[in-house]
Amino acid sequence: MKITVSRLPYLLQISRSGGVLAAADAMRLTPSAVSQQLSRLETEVGVPLVERSPRGVSPTAAGRELIELAENVEREVNEAALRVAAASQLPSGRVRLGAFQSFISAVLAPALPRWKDELAGVQLEVVEAEQVELVRALRAADVDLIVTERDDSMKPVALGPEIREITLMYDPWLLVVPAGTQAALGVVELERLQVPWLELDGAAGGVSAVRRVRRGLSDSETSPHRYAGYHAALAMIAAGEGATLMPQLALQGELPSGVETHELPGLGFRRISLCYRESRRPNPALRAAINFVRGFVAAGDEAGEGAEAQG
């Protein structure tokens, strides 16, 4: 038995309309055309599919089986049409996103599997660079989005009239010291810190935060060592060579042996923002990327708050 699937809608409409004439009217065909398709379908299956009476037609047992099949086919076709329409509206294209190391490793990289599921048509290119380079690249249109950082006490830097900034999160600064430094004190006090402060490279994100905190201290000793990256700072702190401030994102995972961190009032936060060029021409891929990053960061913040509340 071979059933021509294209003939099933005729049987389905006859069943729904209660007769060939009404089905023909609904399908905007002649009664002869509808009756002919029904007859050919009955020939294919080898048994009658409807019973005719003065009151109209009613399906036979075989007819009911085929009507159920026709309804399933109709539903599958409609659902496929919806999926195709939705797929045609999904954003596509390339988005180049520049960011700094701690944001890439702690926030962006864990989000990539979800990106591939939700933005399958958008090709993401991630670029790690210093903030000065990222801003220059955004202005030159070498990247589409950048993630920036600054101590929250600082005023925002004017990036240009066409560049928009969206605050993503506030990342708390933590005091990072050699393990055991504060053991004899009980309560950690910056005024009584027993190790010198490491020097930071001028391009490091924590420069402003450390300067702000040290301005409030009556006396603070400076270490002869200077660092630009957090990994180097952690290694020197583990060796007992000094202390510094680091953002919480940079301290995800297991810390090196010999390092301890402390949350203290007054250390403040670093503001992490998403910057992009505003254009008159709509860019669905860029807009989808912006919404994705904002949504993923917001979901992470809510999850963290929930975990703290349960703890």
KEKE-3310 file (N, C-alpha, C; in steps of 0.2 Angstrom, whole numbers, plus 5000, padded with zeros to 4 digits):
npx = (5004:5003:5002:4997:5002:4998:4985:4978:4974:4962:4953:4953:4947:4934:4929:4929:4920:4909:4904:4906:4903:4903:4916:4922:4918:4925:4938:4939:4937:4931:4917:4918:4932:4937:4930:4936:4949:4947:4942:4953:4962:4955:4956:4970:4972:4963:4951:4934:4933:4924:4907:4892:4877:4860:4861:4874:4891:4901:4916:4924:4931:4943:4945:4945:4957:4966:4962:4966:4980:4981:4979:4990:5000:4997:4998:5012:5017:5013:5020:5033:5033:5032:5044:5053:5050:5054:5067:5072:5071:5081:5095:5110:5128:5143:5151:5163:5171:5179:5189:5195:5206:5201:5187:5185:5189:5181:5168:5164:5169:5163:5150:5150:5145:5131:5129:5132:5120:5109:5112:5116:5118:5126:5142:5155:5169:5182:5193:5207:5214:5223:5215:5216:5220:5208:5198:5203:5202:5188:5184:5190:5182:5187:5183:5167:5161:5166:5172:5174:5183:5183:5188:5175:5175:5180:5177:5168:5176:5176:5171:5167:5155:5147:5147:5141:5138:5135:5132:5137:5140:5145:5160:5167:5182:5195:5206:5221:5233:5249:5247:5242:5247:5238:5235:5238:5231:5218:5206:5206:5214:5218:5226:5235:5242:5254:5263:5271:5264:5262:5268:5259:5257:5255:5244:5236:5220:5217:5225:5219:5210:5219:5227:5217:5213:5225:5227:5219:5226:5237:5250:5259:5268:5279:5281:5296:5293:5284:5269:5259:5250:5238:5241:5255:5256:5249:5258:5269:5264:5261:5274:5277:5280:5272:5256:5240:5226:5213:5201:5186:5182:5194:5199:5193:5191:5203:5215:5233:5244:5248:5242:5229:5213:5203:5187:5183:5176:5174:5183:5178:5172:5174:5168:5161:5158:5149:5153:5148:5147:5135:5124:5115:5110:5101:5108:5105:5113:5123:5115:5108:5119:5123:5111:5112:5124:5121:5110:5116:5125:5117:5109:5119:5122:5110:5110:5121:5117:5106:5113:5120:5110:5105:5115)
npy = (4994:5011:5027:5042:5057:5070:5069:5067:5079:5082:5072:5075:5088:5084:5077:5087:5096:5089:5084:5082:5092:5104:5103:5105:5119:5125:5123:5129:5123:5113:5102:5090:5089:5087:5075:5066:5066:5060:5047:5042:5041:5031:5021:5018:5014:5003:5001:5007:5024:5033:5033:5036:5044:5050:5061:5065:5062:5050:5045:5029:5015:5013:5026:5034:5031:5036:5050:5054:5052:5062:5073:5073:5075:5088:5095:5094:5100:5113:5117:5115:5126:5137:5135:5137:5150:5157:5154:5161:5174:5175:5183:5186:5186:5194:5198:5207:5207:5216:5214:5213:5203:5196:5198:5190:5177:5174:5178:5179:5168:5156:5158:5155:5142:5144:5155:5149:5141:5150:5161:5156:5160:5170:5175:5175:5185:5186:5197:5200:5214:5228:5242:5255:5251:5244:5254:5263:5254:5252:5265:5265:5256:5243:5234:5229:5229:5233:5229:5238:5244:5253:5262:5264:5277:5285:5298:5295:5292:5302:5295:5298:5305:5296:5285:5273:5269:5255:5251:5236:5228:5229:5226:5220:5227:5218:5215:5209:5199:5192:5175:5173:5186:5194:5187:5189:5200:5198:5207:5213:5228:5241:5252:5246:5237:5225:5223:5229:5239:5233:5240:5246:5244:5258:5256:5247:5241:5242:5253:5266:5263:5258:5269:5278:5271:5271:5285:5288:5283:5285:5282:5272:5259:5257:5244:5238:5231:5230:5227:5222:5212:5201:5188:5189:5197:5190:5179:5186:5191:5179:5175:5183:5197:5208:5218:5221:5228:5218:5214:5205:5197:5193:5184:5172:5154:5143:5150:5154:5145:5152:5164:5176:5183:5198:5205:5222:5236:5251:5249:5249:5248:5241:5248:5239:5240:5240:5245:5253:5257:5268:5267:5273:5263:5249:5235:5219:5208:5214:5220:5209:5203:5212:5212:5199:5198:5207:5201:5189:5192:5198:5187:5180:5188:5188:5174:5173:5181:5174:5162:5168:5172:5160:5154)
npz = (5000:4995:5000:4995:5001:4999:4996:5008:5014:5008:5012:5026:5026:5021:5031:5041:5036:5034:5022:5004:4995:5004:5008:4996:4994:5005:5002:4990:4978:4964:4967:4960:4958:4972:4975:4966:4971:4983:4979:4972:4983:4991:4982:4983:4996:4996:5003:5007:5013:5018:5023:5014:5016:5017:5026:5024:5025:5033:5042:5039:5048:5044:5037:5048:5054:5044:5044:5057:5054:5044:5052:5060:5051:5046:5058:5060:5049:5050:5062:5058:5048:5057:5064:5053:5050:5061:5062:5050:5055:5064:5071:5061:5057:5060:5075:5084:5099:5111:5126:5143:5153:5165:5164:5152:5156:5167:5165:5151:5144:5151:5146:5133:5127:5129:5121:5108:5107:5108:5099:5086:5073:5074:5073:5084:5089:5099:5107:5117:5125:5131:5139:5133:5121:5117:5117:5107:5096:5095:5092:5079:5072:5072:5081:5087:5099:5116:5132:5146:5161:5176:5191:5203:5208:5200:5187:5172:5156:5142:5127:5115:5104:5097:5104:5115:5132:5143:5159:5166:5178:5195:5202:5216:5225:5232:5247:5245:5252:5259:5265:5282:5286:5293:5304:5318:5321:5322:5318:5302:5297:5287:5291:5299:5292:5288:5278:5263:5250:5234:5218:5204:5187:5176:5167:5173:5179:5193:5197:5200:5211:5221:5223:5228:5240:5247:5249:5260:5270:5284:5284:5273:5266:5252:5240:5231:5220:5204:5195:5181:5177:5185:5188:5190:5201:5211:5212:5218:5230:5236:5238:5249:5247:5246:5246:5238:5229:5222:5209:5212:5202:5196:5205:5204:5207:5213:5224:5224:5235:5250:5249:5254:5255:5258:5262:5264:5271:5262:5252:5240:5222:5206:5191:5178:5161:5146:5130:5114:5097:5091:5078:5064:5055:5057:5066:5068:5073:5081:5091:5096:5102:5112:5120:5124:5132:5142:5148:5152:5161:5171:5175:5181:5192:5199:5202:5210:5221:5226:5230:5241:5249:5253:5259)
capx = (5000:5007:4997:4999:5001:4995:4978:4976:4970:4955:4949:4952:4942:4928:4927:4928:4915:4903:4902:4911:4901:4905:4923:4924:4918:4930:4945:4938:4938:4924:4915:4921:4940:4937:4927:4941:4955:4944:4941:4960:4964:4952:4959:4977:4971:4959:4945:4931:4936:4918:4900:4888:4870:4856:4863:4881:4896:4905:4922:4924:4936:4950:4945:4947:4964:4969:4960:4971:4986:4981:4979:4997:5004:4995:5002:5019:5019:5012:5025:5039:5033:5034:5051:5057:5049:5058:5074:5073:5071:5086:5101:5116:5133:5149:5152:5170:5171:5186:5188:5201:5207:5197:5180:5184:5189:5176:5161:5162:5171:5158:5144:5150:5141:5124:5129:5131:5113:5105:5114:5119:5119:5131:5149:5158:5176:5184:5199:5209:5219:5223:5209:5218:5219:5201:5195:5205:5199:5181:5183:5192:5178:5190:5179:5160:5159:5171:5171:5179:5183:5186:5186:5169:5175:5182:5172:5169:5180:5172:5173:5165:5147:5143:5149:5136:5140:5130:5135:5135:5141:5150:5165:5171:5189:5197:5212:5225:5239:5252:5243:5245:5249:5233:5233:5239:5227:5211:5202:5210:5214:5222:5231:5240:5245:5261:5267:5271:5260:5265:5267:5255:5258:5250:5238:5232:5214:5217:5229:5215:5208:5224:5229:5212:5213:5231:5227:5216:5230:5242:5256:5259:5275:5278:5286:5300:5291:5279:5266:5254:5245:5236:5245:5262:5254:5248:5265:5274:5260:5262:5281:5277:5283:5268:5249:5237:5219:5211:5194:5183:5182:5201:5201:5189:5194:5208:5220:5239:5246:5251:5238:5223:5209:5198:5182:5184:5172:5178:5188:5174:5170:5176:5162:5162:5153:5149:5153:5147:5145:5128:5123:5108:5108:5100:5112:5102:5118:5126:5109:5107:5125:5122:5106:5115:5129:5118:5106:5120:5128:5112:5107:5124:5122:5105:5112:5126:5113:5102:5117:5122:5104:5104:5121)
capy = (5000:5017:5032:5049:5061:5076:5068:5067:5085:5082:5068:5079:5093:5081:5075:5093:5100:5085:5082:5084:5099:5109:5103:5109:5126:5127:5122:5133:5118:5110:5095:5084:5088:5084:5068:5063:5065:5055:5041:5039:5039:5025:5015:5017:5010:4997:5000:5014:5029:5037:5031:5041:5044:5057:5066:5067:5057:5049:5041:5022:5014:5015:5033:5038:5031:5041:5056:5055:5053:5068:5079:5073:5078:5095:5099:5094:5105:5120:5118:5116:5132:5141:5135:5140:5158:5160:5154:5167:5180:5175:5188:5183:5190:5194:5203:5207:5209:5216:5214:5212:5195:5193:5197:5185:5171:5173:5179:5178:5161:5152:5160:5154:5137:5146:5159:5145:5139:5156:5165:5151:5163:5176:5173:5179:5185:5189:5200:5203:5219:5233:5246:5260:5248:5243:5261:5265:5249:5253:5271:5264:5251:5237:5230:5231:5230:5233:5229:5243:5244:5259:5262:5268:5284:5289:5300:5292:5295:5304:5290:5300:5307:5291:5279:5272:5265:5252:5247:5228:5225:5232:5221:5223:5226:5214:5216:5203:5199:5185:5172:5174:5193:5197:5182:5191:5206:5197:5211:5216:5235:5244:5256:5241:5232:5224:5222:5235:5239:5232:5245:5244:5247:5263:5254:5242:5243:5244:5259:5272:5260:5258:5276:5281:5269:5273:5292:5288:5280:5290:5279:5265:5257:5254:5238:5239:5227:5232:5222:5224:5207:5199:5182:5191:5200:5184:5176:5190:5191:5172:5175:5188:5203:5214:5217:5225:5227:5215:5214:5199:5192:5191:5179:5166:5148:5142:5154:5151:5144:5158:5170:5176:5189:5201:5210:5227:5242:5257:5247:5251:5243:5243:5247:5236:5243:5238:5251:5251:5263:5269:5268:5274:5257:5243:5229:5214:5204:5218:5221:5203:5202:5217:5209:5193:5199:5210:5196:5183:5195:5199:5181:5178:5192:5185:5168:5174:5184:5169:5158:5171:5172:5153:5153)
capz = (5000:4995:5001:4992:5007:4996:4995:5014:5016:5005:5017:5032:5025:5020:5038:5045:5033:5034:5015:4998:4993:5009:5008:4990:4995:5009:4998:4984:4972:4962:4970:4956:4960:4978:4975:4962:4975:4988:4976:4971:4990:4993:4978:4985:5002:4995:5006:5008:5018:5020:5021:5012:5018:5016:5031:5023:5025:5040:5040:5041:5053:5040:5036:5055:5055:5039:5047:5062:5051:5041:5057:5062:5046:5046:5064:5059:5043:5053:5067:5054:5045:5062:5065:5048:5050:5067:5060:5046:5059:5069:5069:5059:5055:5064:5081:5087:5106:5115:5133:5147:5154:5170:5161:5147:5159:5173:5163:5144:5142:5153:5142:5125:5125:5128:5115:5102:5107:5107:5094:5082:5067:5075:5074:5089:5089:5106:5107:5123:5124:5136:5138:5129:5114:5115:5115:5100:5091:5094:5088:5072:5070:5072:5085:5087:5106:5121:5139:5150:5168:5180:5198:5203:5211:5194:5182:5165:5151:5136:5122:5108:5104:5094:5108:5121:5138:5147:5165:5166:5184:5200:5204:5222:5226:5238:5249:5244:5256:5260:5271:5289:5288:5298:5309:5325:5322:5323:5313:5297:5297:5282:5294:5303:5287:5290:5272:5259:5244:5227:5213:5199:5180:5175:5163:5176:5181:5200:5199:5204:5217:5226:5225:5232:5247:5251:5251:5266:5276:5287:5282:5269:5263:5245:5238:5226:5214:5200:5191:5177:5177:5191:5190:5193:5208:5215:5214:5222:5236:5239:5241:5255:5244:5246:5246:5233:5229:5216:5209:5214:5196:5195:5210:5204:5207:5219:5225:5225:5242:5253:5248:5257:5253:5263:5260:5269:5270:5260:5246:5234:5217:5199:5186:5172:5156:5139:5125:5107:5092:5089:5071:5061:5052:5062:5066:5073:5076:5087:5096:5100:5106:5118:5125:5127:5137:5148:5151:5155:5167:5175:5177:5185:5198:5202:5205:5216:5227:5228:5234:5247:5254:5256:5264)
cpx = (5004:5002:5001:4997:4997:4988:4974:4972:4963:4950:4948:4947:4935:4925:4925:4921:4908:4901:4907:4909:4904:4913:4926:4924:4923:4937:4945:4940:4931:4923:4918:4929:4941:4935:4932:4947:4953:4944:4948:4963:4961:4954:4966:4976:4967:4953:4941:4933:4930:4912:4896:4881:4867:4859:4870:4885:4899:4910:4921:4930:4943:4950:4947:4954:4968:4968:4965:4978:4987:4982:4986:5001:5003:4998:5009:5021:5018:5018:5032:5039:5034:5041:5055:5056:5053:5065:5076:5074:5077:5092:5107:5121:5139:5150:5159:5169:5177:5185:5195:5200:5202:5190:5180:5184:5184:5169:5160:5163:5165:5151:5144:5146:5133:5124:5128:5124:5109:5106:5119:5122:5124:5138:5153:5166:5179:5192:5201:5215:5218:5217:5210:5217:5212:5197:5197:5202:5192:5180:5185:5188:5182:5187:5172:5158:5166:5169:5176:5178:5186:5184:5180:5169:5178:5176:5173:5173:5176:5175:5172:5157:5143:5144:5144:5139:5135:5133:5132:5135:5146:5154:5168:5178:5190:5204:5216:5232:5242:5248:5247:5247:5244:5232:5233:5234:5220:5206:5207:5209:5220:5228:5237:5243:5252:5266:5266:5266:5264:5263:5263:5257:5253:5244:5234:5225:5213:5221:5225:5213:5213:5226:5223:5212:5219:5231:5223:5220:5235:5249:5256:5265:5274:5284:5290:5298:5285:5276:5261:5248:5244:5239:5252:5261:5253:5254:5269:5270:5261:5269:5282:5280:5279:5261:5246:5230:5218:5204:5192:5183:5189:5203:5196:5193:5199:5214:5227:5240:5250:5248:5231:5219:5204:5194:5182:5179:5177:5183:5184:5173:5173:5169:5164:5156:5154:5148:5152:5146:5138:5127:5116:5105:5107:5105:5110:5107:5121:5121:5108:5113:5125:5117:5108:5119:5126:5114:5110:5123:5123:5110:5113:5124:5116:5106:5116:5122:5109:5107:5119:5116:5103:5109:5120)
cpy = (5006:5023:5039:5054:5067:5075:5068:5073:5085:5077:5071:5084:5090:5080:5081:5096:5095:5082:5084:5091:5105:5109:5106:5116:5129:5127:5126:5129:5116:5103:5089:5083:5085:5077:5064:5061:5059:5048:5038:5037:5032:5019:5013:5013:5003:4996:5007:5018:5032:5033:5036:5039:5050:5062:5069:5061:5056:5044:5034:5021:5016:5023:5037:5037:5036:5048:5058:5056:5060:5074:5079:5077:5086:5099:5099:5099:5112:5121:5119:5123:5138:5141:5138:5148:5161:5160:5159:5173:5181:5180:5183:5188:5189:5199:5202:5211:5210:5217:5212:5205:5193:5193:5191:5178:5169:5174:5177:5171:5156:5153:5157:5148:5139:5151:5155:5142:5144:5160:5161:5155:5169:5173:5178:5179:5189:5191:5203:5208:5224:5238:5252:5257:5247:5249:5263:5260:5250:5260:5270:5259:5245:5232:5233:5233:5230:5233:5233:5242:5251:5259:5266:5275:5288:5292:5296:5296:5296:5299:5293:5301:5301:5284:5279:5268:5262:5249:5240:5226:5230:5226:5223:5222:5222:5216:5209:5203:5192:5182:5172:5181:5196:5193:5185:5197:5204:5200:5214:5224:5237:5248:5252:5236:5231:5222:5228:5234:5238:5238:5242:5248:5253:5261:5249:5245:5245:5250:5264:5269:5260:5265:5279:5278:5271:5281:5292:5285:5285:5288:5272:5264:5255:5249:5240:5236:5230:5227:5225:5219:5204:5192:5184:5193:5195:5180:5180:5191:5184:5171:5180:5195:5209:5212:5222:5224:5223:5214:5206:5194:5189:5185:5173:5160:5148:5147:5151:5150:5150:5164:5170:5183:5191:5206:5215:5233:5248:5255:5249:5245:5246:5243:5244:5238:5240:5244:5249:5258:5263:5271:5269:5267:5252:5237:5224:5210:5208:5219:5215:5201:5206:5214:5203:5194:5202:5205:5191:5186:5196:5193:5178:5181:5189:5178:5168:5177:5179:5164:5161:5171:5165:5151:5156)
cpz = (5000:4995:4999:4998:5005:4996:5002:5016:5013:5010:5023:5031:5024:5027:5042:5043:5033:5027:5010:4996:4998:5009:5002:4991:5000:5006:4992:4978:4970:4966:4967:4958:4967:4978:4971:4967:4981:4985:4975:4978:4992:4988:4980:4992:5001:4998:5006:5014:5021:5019:5020:5014:5017:5020:5029:5023:5032:5038:5043:5046:5050:5039:5043:5056:5050:5041:5052:5059:5048:5046:5060:5057:5045:5052:5063:5054:5046:5058:5063:5051:5051:5064:5059:5048:5056:5065:5055:5049:5064:5066:5066:5057:5060:5069:5084:5094:5109:5122:5137:5150:5159:5168:5156:5151:5164:5170:5156:5142:5144:5149:5135:5123:5124:5122:5109:5101:5105:5101:5089:5076:5068:5077:5079:5089:5095:5105:5114:5122:5130:5134:5133:5122:5112:5113:5108:5095:5090:5090:5080:5069:5069:5076:5085:5095:5110:5128:5143:5157:5171:5187:5199:5205:5205:5190:5175:5160:5145:5130:5115:5108:5101:5098:5114:5126:5142:5153:5165:5174:5188:5203:5210:5222:5233:5240:5248:5247:5257:5266:5277:5291:5293:5304:5316:5326:5324:5318:5308:5297:5292:5286:5298:5298:5288:5284:5267:5253:5238:5222:5207:5192:5179:5171:5167:5179:5188:5202:5203:5210:5223:5228:5230:5239:5251:5253:5258:5272:5278:5285:5278:5266:5256:5244:5232:5219:5211:5196:5187:5176:5184:5193:5193:5200:5213:5217:5219:5229:5240:5242:5247:5253:5245:5246:5240:5234:5222:5215:5210:5208:5194:5200:5210:5204:5213:5219:5226:5233:5244:5252:5251:5255:5258:5260:5266:5267:5267:5254:5240:5229:5211:5195:5180:5167:5149:5134:5118:5103:5090:5082:5069:5057:5057:5061:5071:5076:5082:5092:5100:5104:5113:5123:5128:5133:5143:5151:5155:5161:5173:5179:5182:5192:5202:5206:5211:5222:5230:5233:5241:5252:5257:5261:5270)
residu = (MET:LYS:ILE:THR:VAL:SER:ARG:LEU:PRO:TYR:LEU:LEU:GLN:ILE:SER:ARG:SER:GLY:GLY:VAL:LEU:ALA:ALA:ALA:ASP:ALA:MET:ARG:LEU:THR:PRO:SER:ALA:VAL:SER:GLN:GLN:LEU:SER:ARG:LEU:GLU:THR:GLU:VAL:GLY:VAL:PRO:LEU:VAL:GLU:ARG:SER:PRO:ARG:GLY:VAL:SER:PRO:THR:ALA:ALA:GLY:ARG:GLU:LEU:ILE:GLU:LEU:ALA:GLU:ASN:VAL:GLU:ARG:GLU:VAL:ASN:GLU:ALA:ALA:LEU:ARG:VAL:ALA:ALA:ALA:SER:GLN:LEU:PRO:SER:GLY:ARG:VAL:ARG:LEU:GLY:ALA:PHE:GLN:SER:PHE:ILE:SER:ALA:VAL:LEU:ALA:PRO:ALA:LEU:PRO:ARG:TRP:LYS:ASP:GLU:LEU:ALA:GLY:VAL:GLN:LEU:GLU:VAL:VAL:GLU:ALA:GLU:GLN:VAL:GLU:LEU:VAL:ARG:ALA:LEU:ARG:ALA:ALA:ASP:VAL:ASP:LEU:ILE:VAL:THR:GLU:ARG:ASP:ASP:SER:MET:LYS:PRO:VAL:ALA:LEU:GLY:PRO:GLU:ILE:ARG:GLU:ILE:THR:LEU:MET:TYR:ASP:PRO:TRP:LEU:LEU:VAL:VAL:PRO:ALA:GLY:THR:GLN:ALA:ALA:LEU:GLY:VAL:VAL:GLU:LEU:GLU:ARG:LEU:GLN:VAL:PRO:TRP:LEU:GLU:LEU:ASP:GLY:ALA:ALA:GLY:GLY:VAL:SER:ALA:VAL:ARG:ARG:VAL:ARG:ARG:GLY:LEU:SER:ASP:SER:GLU:THR:SER:PRO:HIS:ARG:TYR:ALA:GLY:TYR:HIS:ALA:ALA:LEU:ALA:MET:ILE:ALA:ALA:GLY:GLU:GLY:ALA:THR:LEU:MET:PRO:GLN:LEU:ALA:LEU:GLN:GLY:GLU:LEU:PRO:SER:GLY:VAL:GLU:THR:HIS:GLU:LEU:PRO:GLY:LEU:GLY:PHE:ARG:ARG:ILE:SER:LEU:CYS:TYR:ARG:GLU:SER:ARG:ARG:PRO:ASN:PRO:ALA:LEU:ARG:ALA:ALA:ILE:ASN:PHE:VAL:ARG:GLY:PHE:VAL:ALA:ALA:GLY:ASP:GLU:ALA:GLY:GLU:GLY:ALA:GLU:ALA:GLN:GLY)
# end
